[in-house]
Amino acid sequence: MAAINPYLLFNGNCEEAFLFYQSVFGGEFPYVGKFSDMPADAAGGGSISEEDKNRIMHISLPIGKDSILMGSDSNSASGPVAFGSNISISINTESRDEADKLFNGLSAGGSPFMPMSQTFWGAYFGMFVDKFGIHWMVNFDETPNK
């Protein structure tokens, strides 16, 4: 069964926000990645600006038994985040087949902008906006614990 988690987007203050959330919820960050951590051969990895290198590419904070608060900063390529559309629903699936089924079903009539594909961080991942304007991320961790 898929797990659903909130994914928050920020304009350069993601680390500050997540340190605040950590002060409230407690816990540890199992993963913090900055845009400078992207391999040069990853999509956009070789063209990260100096300004973007220290921004958060991905961070996660477990906030309950089955819930993880996740987030990242915008960057020069993505442009600034428009508040009100700065949250996505992230679905973590148990298989590639489930990821494809949910991605294809939920994105029908919408705007897929990152098709399901293998990523440098070891996940099978895609993103889209559904026909109702909701932002979604679908993820299958082939190498869990990141």
Summary of the structure (lengths in Angstrom):
residues: 146
radius of gyration: 14.9
end to end distance: 19.3
largest distance: 40.4
contacts: 394
relative contact order: 0.20
helix: 23%
strand: 36%
